Amino acid sequence: MIRTQLLAAIVLLGVTPMPAYADVALLLAQPYGRSGALNPAGHIGVYLSRVCAATPTVLRRCQAGEAGVVISRYNRVGDFDWVAVALIPYLYAVEQAVDVPAFASRDTVHALRDSYRRAHLREVAPDSPTGASPVGHWTQLVGAVYDRQIIAFSVRTTAAQDDELIAEFNAGENRRRFNILFRNCADFARDLINRYYPRAIRSSFIADLGFTTPKQIAKGLARYGAQRPELQLSGYLIPQIPGSRPDSGRARGVIESFVKTKKYAVPLTIVEPWVPVGLAAVYLVTGRFNPHQFALQSYQPNDIEAQARLAADEPAEGSVE
C-alpha cells in the first residue's frame, strides 16, 4: 500500500510542469568499494537550497545565484559533528558545473578534491605536516559522484524554517558525536528533517533492528511527502561520473542486507535455515523500498546547478528578509 502510494504521488509530480528542485532534499548515496561490500548501507546527506556555508561550520542564507549546501555528519573529519559544503563541490569537487569532467581518472579526482580542499576546506582538513594532501575521510566532503550514484528525495520548506535552522546550528556546539550504531549520518539526517517537519521520519526497529539506515530515512521522507501533496515531493537521480571507480552498489537496510548479501545469507542458511526464512518474511512485510523506482529523471551537472540556483533565488513565504 505504501509503495503504491509513493509511486502514484511521484508519477503525478513527474508529469506536472514544475522545476525538479526543492528546498530540502535527502541525498541517498549508494555504497561503493570494499567498505560498501561489507556494509551496504551507503551514506546520506541533506541538501538545503536556500542555506549556504559562510565556512564549512557556519551557515547563512544564500545570496542570488548560489546553489545551496549539503550538510551531513561524518566520521573522523576534523573534530566536528557536521560539515557543510556547497552543492556543486559536494557532488563534483569543482565550483561550476561547466568544469565537471565527463570522465575522471583516480588522479584527476584526487587533484580536483585537493584543489578544492586547499581553497575552501583547510579548516576541517588541514595540510599534512609536509604540506601535502592529508590522509583520512575528508574526501567524503567533495566529489561524491565520482564514487557513487545518488538518489535525491526532496520536499518544500519555508524561508522561516530555514532561518530557524541556521540560527540553531550556528548557536549549537559542533563537536564530534559520530557513532556508527546510534549517531551516524542517517540519525543526523532524520533529526534535521524532523526539525522542519516534527516526527516526519523515524527509525524502524523491525526492518533495521532499531538502528538508523540511510535507505530507511529516504523511505520515511518519501512516505511523508506522498501523504502531503502540498510538500511537492519529487525524486531524481544524480548519475555517477565514470572513470575513477566501478559502478556503485545499492543501498540496503539491516534485514535486507542479511537477506540479499550472500556472505551473510549462506552461512545463516547452513547453521540455522529458519533464520533467513524469518528475515526474508520480515523484509517483505516491512523493508521493501526501491529508491530507483522513484528517481524518474536523471540530472546532469548543468541541470542541477541551474535548478538549484533558481531554488535559492525563488521568493519564499515566511522569509524574514
Buried (B, 14 or more C-beta within 10 A) or exposed (E): EEBEEBBEBBEEBBEEEEEBBBBBBBBBBBBBEEEBEEBBBBBBBBBBBBBBBEEBBEBBBBEEEBBBBBBBBBEEBBEBBBBBBBBBBBBBBBBEBEEBBEEBEEEBBBBBBBBBBEEBBEEBBEEEEEEEBBEEEBBBBBBBBBBBBBBBBBBBBBBEBBBBBBEEBEEEEBEBBBEEEEBBBBBBBBBBBBBBBEEBBEBBEEBBBEBBBBBBBBBBBBBBBBBBEEBBBBBBBBEBBEBBBEEBBBBBBBBBBBBBBEEBBEEBBEEEEEBBEEBBEBBEEBBEBEBEBBBBEEBEBEBBBBBBBBBBBEEBEEEEE
